Amino acid sequence: LIIAPNVAYAGAIAAYFKAHGIEAVRLTAEDRTNDPLFFEHSYTAWKTGQWPAGSPYADRKVPQVVVGVDIFKEGVDVPAINIVMLLDDTNSSIQFLHSIGRWLRLAPFKTRLLVLDAIGLYRKVHLLHYLASAMDRERATRAGAGTRVHQSDSTGSLGGFHPAGDVTETVRKYIDDVPSHLA
């Protein structure tokens, strides 16, 4: 999942990934309004790994990457998300914490979440201590109910979240050849 600052940028990033052999799709509120069927079918395909039965898009590859704007900061329900790239800032600590919480939802075989923070939201990492407490309570609740919970190999107190500080080099490694009009 890539969170872009605006619709035009989201489209350009999706096109970039597609040009490099990674099936990507832009899914924004504008796309939901303009073509609700494509939006819903693409979202479902990305979430489940297959196009819905009878989808007119079933001849296409299933999206591996979704690029969105604000629509995926709220309301996204894809627990299997394991990589998020942040290309948009938020001044809202609550929105940041809420987003991280959604992305950290437990899923079978999910052991970690990689957050590529290209704009410095990691500075709000102190808020993750609150989230880690909630995750610990959720794990205990699920384990008590007989649900198998796979914990990461984390030895830290942030439930598998390891702030990397300045991730400029990490991001540069992935997009160092992004055309200048996208940078």
Disulfide bonds with the S-S distance in Angstrom:
none
